[in-house]
Amino acid sequence: MKKVDDFAALFLERYVDFTGSNKNTRHNTYNALIKHVLEGSDLAKRLKDAIAGLQFGQSKGDEIVSIVTHLHIRLDQKYLVDLTYEVDTTGKEGVVRTTTNARLLIAET
């Protein structure tokens, strides 16, 4: 499961960069993320649609603090991964930690 966990960590890093980081332009972070999303999927459309609104984010930077995988379920050529990740966001009021529960469906290619 290391390969699946490594992919989940890479995906989350790119996702957090896209949604809140100020390291790159939004289009650069989108291009880095979309490589890991199934072409034509609902998620691909939502990410593209989100670009304009994310330009107004006030974060001075987001950093993943932890990723905890709770469960892997193999489904044919896919894995369902249930996980929790924590992100520190630096803003006007200092650092705020957010905890998010997520499920990723990861396809083998």
PASEBA-1860 file (N, C-alpha, C; in nm, 3 decimals):
! residues 109
1> MKKVDDFA> 0.080/-0.121/0.000/0.000/0.000/0.000/0.085/0.127/0.000 ~ 0.215/0.112/0.009/0.302/0.229/0.010/0.283/0.313/-0.117 ~ 0.273/0.247/-0.232/0.254/0.318/-0.359/0.125/0.401/-0.357 ~ 0.019/0.344/-0.303/-0.110/0.414/-0.294/-0.099/0.531/-0.197 ~ -0.036/0.508/-0.081/-0.018/0.616/0.017/0.069/0.728/-0.039 ~ 0.175/0.692/-0.112/0.263/0.793/-0.172/0.187/0.877/-0.274 ~ 0.102/0.812/-0.354/0.023/0.887/-0.452/-0.076/0.979/-0.380 ~ -0.142/0.929/-0.275/-0.238/1.012/-0.201/-0.168/1.135/-0.143
9> ALFLERYV> -0.048/1.117/-0.088/0.027/1.230/-0.032/0.063/1.331/-0.141 ~ 0.107/1.283/-0.257/0.141/1.371/-0.368/0.017/1.447/-0.416 ~ -0.095/1.376/-0.431/-0.218/1.440/-0.474/-0.261/1.548/-0.375 ~ -0.257/1.516/-0.245/-0.298/1.614/-0.144/-0.206/1.736/-0.144 ~ -0.076/1.713/-0.161/0.018/1.826/-0.167/-0.018/1.918/-0.283 ~ -0.045/1.860/-0.399/-0.080/1.941/-0.516/-0.216/2.009/-0.497 ~ -0.311/1.938/-0.434/-0.444/1.994/-0.410/-0.436/2.113/-0.315 ~ -0.362/2.098/-0.207/-0.348/2.207/-0.109/-0.276/2.326/-0.173
17> DFTGSNKN> -0.174/2.300/-0.254/-0.107/2.409/-0.326/-0.206/2.483/-0.415 ~ -0.291/2.408/-0.485/-0.389/2.469/-0.575/-0.492/2.551/-0.501 ~ -0.546/2.498/-0.392/-0.657/2.565/-0.324/-0.616/2.678/-0.233 ~ -0.490/2.682/-0.189/-0.460/2.785/-0.092/-0.322/2.842/-0.089 ~ -0.231/2.785/-0.159/-0.093/2.828/-0.147/-0.066/2.952/-0.230 ~ 0.035/3.026/-0.188/0.078/3.142/-0.266/0.215/3.117/-0.330 ~ 0.258/2.991/-0.335/0.390/2.958/-0.388/0.400/2.982/-0.539 ~ 0.296/2.956/-0.610/0.296/2.965/-0.756/0.170/3.036/-0.803
25> TRHNTYNA> 0.165/3.064/-0.930/0.039/3.116/-0.982/-0.065/3.005/-0.980 ~ -0.189/3.040/-0.978/-0.298/2.942/-0.972/-0.294/2.847/-1.091 ~ -0.260/2.897/-1.208/-0.256/2.811/-1.326/-0.142/2.709/-1.316 ~ -0.029/2.748/-1.258/0.081/2.652/-1.239/0.040/2.541/-1.143 ~ -0.026/2.577/-1.034/-0.067/2.475/-0.938/-0.178/2.388/-0.997 ~ -0.265/2.447/-1.078/-0.369/2.369/-1.147/-0.305/2.267/-1.240 ~ -0.210/2.310/-1.320/-0.144/2.220/-1.415/-0.071/2.106/-1.344 ~ -0.012/2.134/-1.228/0.055/2.028/-1.152/-0.046/1.929/-1.096
33> LIKHVLEG> -0.163/1.977/-1.055/-0.266/1.891/-0.996/-0.342/1.810/-1.100 ~ -0.380/1.873/-1.210/-0.471/1.809/-1.306/-0.408/1.686/-1.371 ~ -0.276/1.675/-1.370/-0.208/1.556/-1.422/-0.249/1.430/-1.347 ~ -0.298/1.448/-1.225/-0.330/1.336/-1.138/-0.480/1.313/-1.123 ~ -0.559/1.378/-1.210/-0.705/1.368/-1.205/-0.753/1.304/-1.334 ~ -0.851/1.216/-1.323/-0.907/1.147/-1.439/-0.967/1.249/-1.536 ~ -0.919/1.249/-1.659/-0.965/1.343/-1.761/-1.115/1.328/-1.782 ~ -1.186/1.440/-1.788/-1.329/1.440/-1.812/-1.413/1.411/-1.689
41> SDLAKRLK> -1.349/1.391/-1.575/-1.424/1.360/-1.452/-1.489/1.485/-1.395 ~ -1.584/1.464/-1.305/-1.650/1.574/-1.237/-1.547/1.658/-1.161 ~ -1.451/1.592/-1.097/-1.348/1.665/-1.023/-1.266/1.753/-1.117 ~ -1.230/1.703/-1.234/-1.153/1.783/-1.330/-1.229/1.911/-1.366 ~ -1.359/1.898/-1.390/-1.440/2.015/-1.424/-1.447/2.113/-1.307 ~ -1.469/2.061/-1.186/-1.481/2.148/-1.069/-1.351/2.223/-1.040 ~ -1.238/2.155/-1.059/-1.110/2.221/-1.036/-1.089/2.335/-1.136 ~ -1.122/2.311/-1.261/-1.107/2.416/-1.363/-1.199/2.534/-1.333
49> DAIAGLQF> -1.322/2.503/-1.293/-1.419/2.608/-1.262/-1.377/2.691/-1.141 ~ -1.298/2.633/-1.052/-1.260/2.700/-0.927/-1.147/2.801/-0.944 ~ -1.075/2.794/-1.054/-0.954/2.877/-1.070/-0.983/3.026/-1.046 ~ -1.084/3.081/-1.110/-1.111/3.225/-1.099/-1.139/3.267/-0.955 ~ -1.219/3.190/-0.884/-1.253/3.225/-0.747/-1.137/3.212/-0.650 ~ -1.049/3.121/-0.677/-0.935/3.101/-0.588/-0.831/3.212/-0.598 ~ -0.837/3.292/-0.703/-0.743/3.403/-0.719/-0.754/3.504/-0.606 ~ -0.868/3.504/-0.536/-0.892/3.604/-0.433/-0.860/3.554/-0.293
57> GQSKGDEI> -0.798/3.437/-0.282/-0.764/3.381/-0.152/-0.667/3.470/-0.076 ~ -0.677/3.469/0.054/-0.595/3.555/0.138/-0.484/3.480/0.211 ~ -0.467/3.353/0.183/-0.366/3.274/0.251/-0.226/3.322/0.214 ~ -0.139/3.322/0.313/0.002/3.354/0.287/0.082/3.225/0.272 ~ 0.012/3.114/0.269/0.077/2.986/0.252/0.010/2.877/0.332 ~ -0.001/2.760/0.274/-0.060/2.644/0.341/0.045/2.533/0.343 ~ 0.045/2.457/0.452/0.140/2.348/0.465/0.070/2.226/0.525 ~ 0.086/2.111/0.460/0.031/1.987/0.515/0.115/1.948/0.636
65> VSIVTHLH> 0.048/1.928/0.749/0.116/1.892/0.872/0.116/1.740/0.891 ~ 0.004/1.676/0.856/-0.003/1.531/0.873/-0.106/1.471/0.778 ~ -0.082/1.345/0.745/-0.177/1.265/0.668/-0.186/1.131/0.738 ~ -0.308/1.091/0.775/-0.329/0.962/0.841/-0.425/0.881/0.755 ~ -0.379/0.766/0.708/-0.465/0.678/0.629/-0.535/0.582/0.723 ~ -0.668/0.575/0.712/-0.748/0.488/0.799/-0.780/0.355/0.733 ~ -0.794/0.355/0.600/-0.844/0.236/0.534/-0.807/0.237/0.386 ~ -0.771/0.119/0.334/-0.753/0.097/0.190/-0.850/-0.014/0.150
73> IRLDQKYL> -0.924/0.008/0.045/-1.010/-0.098/-0.009/-0.977/-0.111/-0.157 ~ -0.939/-0.231/-0.199/-0.910/-0.255/-0.341/-1.040/-0.285/-0.414 ~ -1.062/-0.214/-0.524/-1.180/-0.231/-0.608/-1.132/-0.252/-0.752 ~ -1.117/-0.376/-0.794/-1.063/-0.407/-0.927/-0.928/-0.337/-0.947 ~ -0.921/-0.243/-1.039/-0.797/-0.171/-1.068/-0.790/-0.036/-0.996 ~ -0.868/-0.022/-0.889/-0.873/0.103/-0.814/-0.857/0.076/-0.665 ~ -0.826/0.182/-0.592/-0.820/0.177/-0.446/-0.905/0.290/-0.390 ~ -0.987/0.259/-0.291/-1.057/0.360/-0.215/-0.974/0.382/-0.088
81> VDLTYEVD> -0.933/0.506/-0.067/-0.849/0.538/0.047/-0.923/0.638/0.135 ~ -0.943/0.600/0.260/-1.007/0.687/0.358/-0.895/0.747/0.443 ~ -0.891/0.881/0.450/-0.781/0.944/0.521/-0.823/1.074/0.587 ~ -0.737/1.122/0.674/-0.753/1.252/0.739/-0.623/1.328/0.719 ~ -0.634/1.456/0.682/-0.513/1.536/0.672/-0.533/1.669/0.743 ~ -0.422/1.722/0.794/-0.423/1.850/0.864/-0.336/1.949/0.787 ~ -0.386/2.072/0.777/-0.317/2.178/0.704/-0.305/2.300/0.795 ~ -0.185/2.357/0.802/-0.165/2.485/0.868/-0.173/2.595/0.762
89> TTGKEGVV> -0.261/2.692/0.784/-0.278/2.805/0.693/-0.231/2.931/0.765 ~ -0.143/3.005/0.700/-0.094/3.131/0.756/-0.172/3.244/0.693 ~ -0.236/3.325/0.776/-0.315/3.437/0.729/-0.295/3.558/0.817 ~ -0.384/3.653/0.809/-0.375/3.778/0.886/-0.372/3.753/1.037 ~ -0.445/3.653/1.081/-0.457/3.625/1.224/-0.354/3.524/1.273 ~ -0.258/3.489/1.191/-0.158/3.390/1.230/-0.186/3.257/1.163 ~ -0.147/3.149/1.232/-0.161/3.015/1.177/-0.288/2.949/1.230 ~ -0.366/2.891/1.137/-0.487/2.818/1.172/-0.471/2.676/1.118
97> RTTTNARL> -0.497/2.578/1.202/-0.488/2.438/1.160/-0.629/2.387/1.128 ~ -0.642/2.324/1.011/-0.768/2.267/0.965/-0.750/2.118/0.948 ~ -0.848/2.042/0.998/-0.847/1.897/0.982/-0.957/1.859/0.883 ~ -0.922/1.778/0.784/-1.016/1.738/0.680/-1.017/1.587/0.664 ~ -1.135/1.529/0.661/-1.151/1.387/0.630/-1.182/1.378/0.481 ~ -1.120/1.281/0.414/-1.140/1.268/0.271/-1.137/1.121/0.228 ~ -1.199/1.096/0.117/-1.190/0.964/0.052/-1.142/0.989/-0.090 ~ -1.036/0.921/-0.127/-0.982/0.931/-0.262/-1.004/0.800/-0.333
105> LIAET> -1.045/0.805/-0.457/-1.053/0.687/-0.542/-0.935/0.695/-0.637 ~ -0.840/0.605/-0.619/-0.715/0.608/-0.695/-0.715/0.492/-0.794 ~ -0.699/0.526/-0.920/-0.699/0.425/-1.027/-0.556/0.394/-1.067 ~ -0.530/0.265/-1.092/-0.400/0.224/-1.143/-0.397/0.251/-1.293 ~ -0.286/0.307/-1.339/-0.272/0.333/-1.482/-0.147/0.267/-1.535
END
